[in-house]
Amino acid sequence: MLKKTLFSWSLHLYEKLSCYVSECQNHKGVDFILNWKNKNLNLGLNGNLNTTKIDKIDTLSELEGVEIFSHREQSLITNSRPKSKFSFTVDYALERLEFGMYNTYFGEVTVANVNENHELDQVMAGKLITDFRLTYLFTPHLKLTGIVNNLFDVYPDILLDQTGNQGGRFLYSREVSQLGQLGRNYSLNLSYKF
């Protein structure tokens, strides 16, 4: 009996220019997906690399000399999301047991200084998050699945005073979107398929 093995891949290169009333942004990047699958094992490697730049900021002649987009506002557009994200996935199935492990790396992000001093911006380090899934099939229709998200309880870097923690009131940034702030969490699901 021959084992069926399947390899698939996808690559997407993009460049997009977005212009609004007073500024133009240039987005460039690459997305890739690699999958390998045989009867019981499925491996995946996915990723994204991107960059966003503000090409120009147009100001009405009446407002010449007035800063329309401050350093902090520009940083929200260019630095608040990771410029890289990668995931490595493993799914394995036996007769009644399935498990999956999913590792996702979120690249670094930058939080701008509240007083517009770019030298005091805070770079938040890249983070690796691991999720785990275990499923038991009682019958072909009834299964129980347990999931642990963020297995190693990883959190974003803590904000410094210079980037807006307001004396310790806010541990994590409200302005950047790198990864969640829930830490480790669990779920249990009993499902029946008709």
Backbone as a ProteinNet text record, in pm:
[ID]
protein_1_A
[PRIMARY]
MLKKTLFSWSLHLYEKLSCYVSECQNHKGVDFILNWKNKNLNLGLNGNLNTTKIDKIDTLSELEGVEIFSHREQSLITNSRPKSKFSFTVDYALERLEFGMYNTYFGEVTVANVNENHELDQVMAGKLITDFRLTYLFTPHLKLTGIVNNLFDVYPDILLDQTGNQGGRFLYSREVSQLGQLGRNYSLNLSYKF
[TERTIARY]
83.7	0	88.8	64	141.9	88.7	179.3	138.9	125	20.4	-1.9	64.6	154.4	222.7	192.2	165.2	129.1	211.9	270.7	343.3	278.7	252	194.3	264.5	263.1	324.1	253	269.1	211.6	304.1	321.3	403.3	329	319.5	246.8	333.5	373.7	447.5	350.5	360.4	267	330.9	275	308.6	180.7	148.2	22.9	49	1.5	10.8	-127.4	-137.7	-265.3	-250.7	-335	-331.1	-462.1	-448.5	-563	-559	-638.6	-649.7	-513.7	-433.7	-310.8	-183.1	-191.9	-69.4	-81.7	34.3	40.7	128.6	80.7	154.1	189	306.6	350.5	371.6	293.9	303.3	370.4	471.6	538.8	554.1	547.6	568.2	563.8	582.7	575.1	506.7	415.3	350.4	390.3	412.9	441.1	374.1	340	277.3	342.6	392.8	447.7	376.5	325.8	259.3	310.3	328	363.6	270.1	211.4	112.4	126.1	122.1	105.6	-15.1	-27.5	-148.8	-177.9	-77.9	-100.5	-40.9	48	124.5	105	84.8	70.5	163.4	256.8	350.3	326.3	334.5	315.3	415.6	459.2	544.2	485.9	445.5	380.7	450.9	448.2	512.8	472	507.4	480.5	594.1	646.4	744	686.1	684.7	624.3	687.8	663.1	708.4	605.9	589.9	502.1	580.7	579.3	647.2	548.9	565.8	487.8	571.4	523.1	599	593.3	476.7	467.1	348.6	359.2	250.1	222.9	106.4	68.7	-1.6	34.1	-26.3	-80.1	-198.8	-254.5	-161.3	-155.5	-65	-98	-226.6	-266.5	-210.4	-175.7	-124.1	25.1	92.9	235.2	309.4	395.5	470.5	401.7	274.3	201.8	220.2	257.7	278.7	143.6	105.6	-22.6	-15.7	91.7	110.7	239.1	223.9	339.4	417.3	533.9	615.3	534.7	461.5	381.8	273.1	203.8	99.3	157.8	271.5	336.4	381.1	429.9	474.6	358.5	239.2	121.7	98	127.4	107.7	221.4	344.5	459.9	517.8	500.7	571.7	484.2	353	268.2	229	259.3	233	364.7	379.4	505.9	536.1	662.3	705.7	733.4	724.2	740.6	653.3	602.6	525.1	544.3	580.7	603.8	532.7	483.4	425.2	470.7	495.4	529.9	425.8	357.8	248	273.9	231.4	241	106.7	48.1	-73.5	-44.6	-79.6	-55.9	-181.7	-220.4	-343.3	-315.3	-367.4	-370.1	-515.4	-544.5	-680.4	-785.7	-765.3	-862.4	-805.3	-679.6	-613.2	-550.5	-570.2	-508.7	-440.7	-327.1	-269.7	-208.6	-198.8	-140.3	-57.2	52.9	134.3	159.2	137.8	141.9	231.4	341.6	435.2	424.5	402.5	391.6	489.5	572.6	665	608.1	592.7	547.4	669.5	703.8	820.9	807.3	915.8	917.3	828.2	784	706.3	767.5	733	787.5	674.9	689.3	595.3	664	599.1	658.2	655.7	756.8	766.4	652.3	595.3	479.5	513.9	639.4	680.5	745.3	721.4	767.6	918.5	988.7	1133	1159.5	1189.3	1205.5	1322.5	1416.8	1527.9	1482.8	1366.9	1314.1	1201.8	1185.2	1088.6	1128	1029.9	1056	1030.7	1132.8	1118.8	1077.5	963.8	914.2	971.2	1035.7	1103.3	1004.1	1051.9	971.7	941.5	828.7	784.5	741.6	766.8	724.8	614.2	500.3	384	361.9	338.1	312.4	173	94.1	-39.4	-38.3	-119.8	-124.5	-269.7	-298	-433.3	-425.7	-519.1	-529.9	-676.6	-703.8	-841.7	-853	-960.3	-991.4	-1123.8	-1123.9	-1244.9	-1310.9	-1424.4	-1499.1	-1562.7	-1619.9	-1680.2	-1644.5	-1678.2	-1653	-1730.7	-1831.3	-1913.4	-1890.9	-1841.7	-1828.6	-1680.7	-1640	-1499.6	-1486.6	-1378	-1345.1	-1210	-1203.8	-1081.4	-1041.1	-917.1	-859.8	-753.9	-754.9	-661.2	-594	-463.1	-388.8	-329	-374.9	-318.9	-209.8	-102.7	9.8	63.2	102.1	146.1	250.9	344.2	453.1	427.3	302.2	257.6	342.9	354.4	434.6	348.2	403.5	333.6	415.2	351.4	429.2	522.5	621.8	708.7	625.7	669	599.9	641.4	543.1	569.2	658.8	743	823.1	745.4	783.6	717.5	721.6	833.4	851.3	759.4	697.9	609.9	465.5	430	288.4	229.1	307.6	243.9	172.2	184.8	115.2	131.9	258.6	288.6	253.4	254.4	224.6	78.9	-6.2	-148.4	-169.2	-85.1	-97.1	31.6	24.2	142.7	177.9	75.9	98.3	41.6	100	62.5	-80.1	-148.9	-280.5	-265.9	-145	-123.6	-64.1	5.2	65	-8.1	-6.4	-76.8	22.2	84.1	184.9	126.2	79.4	20.1	-76.6	-155.4	-255.1	-193.4	-277	-232.5	-298.3	-355.9	-426.8	-336.4	-217	-131.5	-187.2	-149.5	-195.1	-345.5	-415.9	-557.9	-593.3	-703.8	-742.7	-885.1	-914.4	-1053.3	-1072.8	-1195.7	-1234.1	-1363.6	-1368.2	-1481.3	-1527.3	-1654	-1714.6	-1805.7	-1782.8	-1863.3	-1917.7	-2033.8	-2098.8	-2133.8	-2090.7	-2115.9	-2226.9	-2333.4	-2448.1	-2424.9
-118.4	0	125.5	217	339.9	445.2	518.1	631.3	754	828.5	949.1	1067.7	1134	1251.1	1368.7	1482.5	1600.9	1718.3	1790.1	1912.2	2026	2136	2251.1	2377.6	2478.4	2605.2	2719.3	2837.3	2958.2	3074.2	3165.9	3283.9	3403.6	3509.6	3628.6	3751.4	3821.4	3947.3	4061.5	4166.3	4276.2	4411.8	4510.7	4650.4	4729.1	4813.4	4887.5	5031.7	5124.5	5265.9	5313	5368.4	5418.6	5567.5	5647	5791.7	5838	5921.2	5978	6129.5	6201.5	6345.6	6414.9	6379.5	6455.4	6372.4	6240.5	6162.4	6038.9	5987.5	5865	5762.6	5637.3	5527.4	5425.3	5364.5	5261.4	5132.4	5028.1	4898.5	4799.7	4728.8	4625.9	4503.4	4384.5	4265.2	4137.5	4029.4	3895.5	3804.2	3721.3	3618.2	3484	3384.5	3251.1	3144.5	3034.1	2919.3	2793.5	2709.8	2579.6	2473.4	2370	2259.8	2126.9	2034.2	1897.3	1806.5	1709.6	1624	1481.3	1388.2	1248.5	1195.1	1065.6	1008	1059.7	1063.4	1099.1	1233	1288.3	1404.9	1520.3	1638.3	1759.2	1864.7	1916.4	2020.1	2146	2259.9	2385.6	2490.7	2571.6	2686.5	2803.2	2906.4	3022	3148	3250.8	3372.5	3495.1	3607.8	3737.3	3830.9	3899.5	4007	4129.4	4242.1	4360.3	4487.3	4593.6	4725.5	4829.5	4931.5	5043.3	5172	5255.3	5384.4	5494	5610	5726.9	5800.6	5801.3	5862.9	6014.9	6068.6	6214.4	6254.6	6375.8	6435	6571.1	6584.7	6710.2	6799.8	6924.1	7021.5	7137.6	7183.3	7300.6	7420.1	7507.1	7622.6	7708.6	7712.1	7789.3	7730.7	7600.4	7532.3	7502.9	7566.9	7541.6	7569.7	7475.8	7488.1	7422.2	7384.3	7315.6	7165.4	7096.3	6952.3	6880.7	6822.4	6752.9	6615.5	6539.9	6407.4	6410.4	6402	6403.7	6272.8	6269.6	6147.3	6030.7	6054.5	5949.1	5896.2	5985.9	5943.9	5868.5	5913.7	5842.5	5703.6	5692.6	5564.4	5465	5513.8	5425.1	5360.1	5432.4	5379.7	5286.1	5322.2	5248.6	5142.5	5155.8	5067.9	4994.3	5009.5	4953	4807.5	4752.9	4610.7	4544.1	4415.3	4348.1	4350	4369.3	4365.2	4221.2	4128.9	3987.1	3903	3794.7	3697.9	3562.1	3462.3	3328.6	3227.4	3121.3	3013.7	2878.7	2787.5	2649.7	2562.7	2479.5	2399.3	2250.8	2172.5	2027.1	1969.6	1888.1	1813.5	1666	1583.9	1440.6	1366.8	1265.3	1191.7	1042.3	980.8	836.5	792.9	668.6	619.7	700.3	722.9	796	923	947.4	1058.9	1151	1280.8	1381.4	1485.1	1535.1	1647.7	1746.7	1869	1973.9	2066.6	2114.3	2214.8	2325.4	2448.6	2563.6	2669.6	2699.2	2801.3	2922.1	3038.9	3162.3	3265.5	3319	3425.4	3557.5	3652.1	3786.8	3878.1	3945.5	4032.3	4153.9	4227.4	4343.8	4456.1	4538.1	4658.5	4774.1	4896.3	5013.9	5100.5	5141.9	5235.1	5371.3	5470.9	5605.2	5673.9	5754.9	5835	5935.1	5952.3	6041.9	6188.5	6225.2	6365	6390.3	6300	6316.1	6307.1	6251.9	6235.2	6093.3	6079.7	5947.3	5869.6	5938	5867.6	5791.1	5824.7	5756.2	5657.6	5626.9	5524.8	5391.5	5307.5	5177.3	5066.5	4985.9	4870.7	4750	4692.2	4572.7	4450.7	4363.6	4247.2	4152.1	4080.1	3975.6	3866.3	3796.9	3694.3	3568.5	3453.5	3324.1	3269.1	3238.6	3185.4	3041.3	2951.2	2810.6	2772.6	2716.2	2665.4	2513.6	2443.9	2297.4	2251.8	2150	2094.3	1942.3	1884	1739.7	1701.9	1607.8	1566.6	1415.3	1372	1229.4	1205.5	1110.2	1076.8	954.8	977.1	866.8	781.3	848.8	785.3	873.8	833.7	924.2	1056.9	1062	1182.8	1260.7	1194	1256.6	1269.6	1393.8	1414.5	1518	1506.4	1598	1661.3	1794.5	1866.7	1958.9	1948.2	2039.3	2125.1	2253.6	2348	2430.7	2446.1	2539.7	2643.2	2765.4	2876.2	2942.8	2980.9	3047.5	2960.3	2840.5	2737.2	2786.5	2869.4	2914	3051.7	3098.7	3220.2	3342.9	3370.7	3482	3607.8	3720.3	3848.5	3948.7	4055.7	4164	4228.4	4301.3	4377.5	4481.4	4513.3	4613.5	4753.1	4841.8	4979.6	5052.8	5138.8	5227.8	5357.6	5435.7	5564.9	5653.6	5651.5	5739.7	5705.5	5587.3	5548.3	5531.7	5584.2	5596	5499.6	5447.2	5358.9	5436.4	5566.5	5658.2	5616.2	5609.6	5579.6	5436.7	5344.4	5205	5165.2	5258.9	5226.1	5131.8	5142.7	5057.7	4977.3	4846.6	4762.8	4743	4726.5	4693.9	4804.4	4817.8	4925.3	4909.7	5021.5	5026.9	5066.6	5103.4	5159.6	5062.4	4960.6	4864.6	4731.5	4658.4	4530.6	4421.4	4362.6	4260.4	4122.1	4100.3	3974	4003.3	3906.9	3926.9	3947.6	3989.2	4017.5	3925.6	3814.1	3724.2	3622.8	3602.5	3498.4	3361.3	3263.9	3126.7	3117.2	3046.7	3021.6	2885.5	2831	2693.9	2689.8	2586.3	2561.9	2411.5	2368.7	2228.7	2226.9	2144.7	2145.4	2001.7	1976.2	1847.5	1874.8	1804.3	1831.7	1702.6	1717.1	1605.7	1650.4	1575.1	1609.4	1519.6	1582.8	1507.5	1464.9
0	0	0	-88.8	-99.9	-4.2	58.7	142.8	53.8	78.9	0.4	70.6	0.3	53.3	-37.6	25.3	-50.9	-1.9	-95.9	-63.6	-141.2	-73.4	-142.6	-94.3	-179.6	-142.9	-212.8	-156.1	-213.6	-178.2	-270.3	-249.2	-306.4	-227.2	-269	-240.2	-344.6	-331.5	-356.7	-278.3	-299.7	-273.1	-339	-315.6	-336.3	-240.4	-246.7	-204.2	-282.1	-249.2	-208.1	-87.3	-36.7	-11.1	-73.6	-52.8	9.3	108.7	177.3	157.8	231.6	212.6	222	321.5	341.1	342	317.3	319.4	231	189	108.6	179.5	183.1	245.1	138.4	153.1	61.1	140.9	108	175.8	80.5	129.2	50.1	137.8	74.5	154.1	74.6	147.6	90.9	193.2	145.5	225.7	166.4	251.1	198.2	284.7	219.5	285.2	229.9	318.5	281.2	363.7	299.7	369.9	318.3	409.7	375	454	384.7	450.7	400.6	494.9	457.2	534.6	545	603.8	745.6	832.9	973.3	1015.3	936.4	978.8	881.1	936.9	856.5	915.6	835.4	878.8	796.7	862.3	791.7	836	742.7	771.1	692.2	764.2	702.7	751.3	670.4	714.9	636.1	693.3	632.9	668.7	569.6	588.7	519.7	588.8	527.7	580.8	509.1	552.2	507.6	587.8	553.8	572.1	470.4	477.3	437.6	496.5	456.3	352.8	228.4	119.8	124.2	155.8	159.5	246.5	299.6	376.6	313.3	253.8	189.5	290.7	290.3	380.3	297.9	330.7	264.5	284.5	187.7	198.3	320.3	358.4	476.4	605.6	602.1	722	711.8	618.6	601	731.2	769	893.7	1011.7	994.7	1102.1	1083	1190.5	1181.2	1185	1070.4	1059.2	1125.3	1095.9	1155.5	1237.9	1368.3	1457.4	1444.6	1504.1	1505.7	1562.9	1669.5	1734.5	1640.5	1571.4	1477.5	1358.3	1308.2	1197.7	1242.2	1365	1417.4	1428	1457.7	1461.8	1325.7	1219	1083.3	1043.4	1077	1024.2	1117.8	1249	1343.4	1443.6	1437.2	1542.9	1520.8	1404.6	1376.6	1342.2	1374.6	1344.1	1194	1162.6	1022.3	978.8	1074.6	1041.9	1134	1078.8	1155.9	1088.3	1168	1115.4	1203.8	1143.5	1223.5	1169.2	1263.3	1230.7	1298.4	1221.9	1275.4	1254.2	1352.1	1345.7	1388.2	1304	1338.5	1316	1414.6	1404.2	1447.6	1372.6	1401.9	1408.4	1513.2	1525.1	1507.5	1539.8	1517.3	1594.8	1723.9	1806	1869.4	1847.5	1913.3	1809.4	1828.3	1741.9	1830.5	1786.4	1859.2	1761.1	1808	1726.6	1812.5	1756.9	1823.2	1722	1766.8	1677.1	1739.9	1674	1721.1	1629.5	1688.6	1611.3	1666.6	1578.2	1615.3	1566.1	1658.4	1626.3	1634.1	1526	1522	1612.2	1623.1	1711.7	1659.9	1752.9	1722.8	1801.7	1763.6	1831.1	1884.5	2009.4	2071.4	2075.3	2019.1	2012.3	2148.8	2171.9	2293.6	2299.9	2418.8	2433.9	2410.9	2424.1	2405.9	2270.3	2173.7	2036.4	2020.2	2118.5	2107.3	2056.3	1926.2	1866.6	1926.6	1989.5	2053.2	2177.2	2231.2	2349.3	2314.7	2185.6	2146.4	2210.6	2237.1	2298	2196.3	2171.5	2082.1	2166.8	2132.7	2202.1	2129.4	2202.4	2144.1	2077.5	1975.7	1914.2	2015.5	1998.1	2093.3	2020.1	2082.5	2030.2	2119.2	2059.6	2131.9	2086	2180.8	2150	2198.1	2107.6	2140.2	2121.6	2201.2	2195.9	2194.1	2111.8	2101.7	2111.5	2189.1	2201.5	2184.4	2093.5	2064.2	2078	2146.1	2154.8	2083.4	1989.7	1915	1979.5	2045.5	2105.1	1996.1	1898.4	1781.5	1662	1539.5	1426.6	1437.3	1524.6	1536.9	1667.3	1771.2	1903	1939.1	1970.6	2007.9	2119.1	2193.5	2301.9	2269.2	2271.6	2237.5	2351.6	2393.6	2491.7	2424.9	2455.3	2393.7	2502.9	2490.3	2574.6	2480.3	2491.4	2414.3	2496.9	2431.1	2497.2	2610.8	2574.6	2668.2	2767.9	2724.9	2811.2	2873.2	2867	2936.2	2900.6	2770.5	2720.1	2711.4	2753.5	2749.2	2667.9	2620.1	2556.1	2657.6	2609	2698.8	2773.5	2894.5	2976.6	2930.6	2923.1	2880.7	2979.8	2925.8	3008.1	3029.3	3129.7	3154.1	3031.2	2957.9	2842.8	2725.9	2727.9	2617.3	2661	2776.9	2809.2	2908.6	3004.5	3102	3212	3209.8	3300.4	3446.3	3487.3	3626.7	3666.5	3572	3602.6	3584.1	3542	3521.6	3404.8	3302.7	3184.7	3168.5	3192.1	3176.8	3030	2944.6	2804.1	2715.4	2599	2508.3	2455.2	2445.9	2381.9	2235.2	2196	2062.8	1962.4	2008.5	1915.7	1925.8	1815.7	1809.6	1772.7	1873.1	1849	1877.4	1998.5	2039.7	2154.1	2190.9	2296.2	2433.4	2528.7	2664.1	2766.4	2720.9	2812	2879.6	2828.5	2884.2	2851.4	2932.5	2909.7	2936.3	2847.1	2868.7	2811.6	2861.5	2832	2779.2	2701	2662.5	2645.6	2668.2	2653.5	2573.5	2470.1	2379.5	2353.1	2379.1	2345.3	2226	2115	1996.2	1936.8	1875.7	1807.7	1667	1566.3	1426.5	1373.8	1326.6	1274.1	1131.1
[MASK]
++++++++++++++++++++++++++++++++++++++++++++++++++++++++++++++++++++++++++++++++++++++++++++++++++++++++++++++++++++++++++++++++++++++++++++++++++++++++++++++++++++++++++++++++++++++++++++++++++

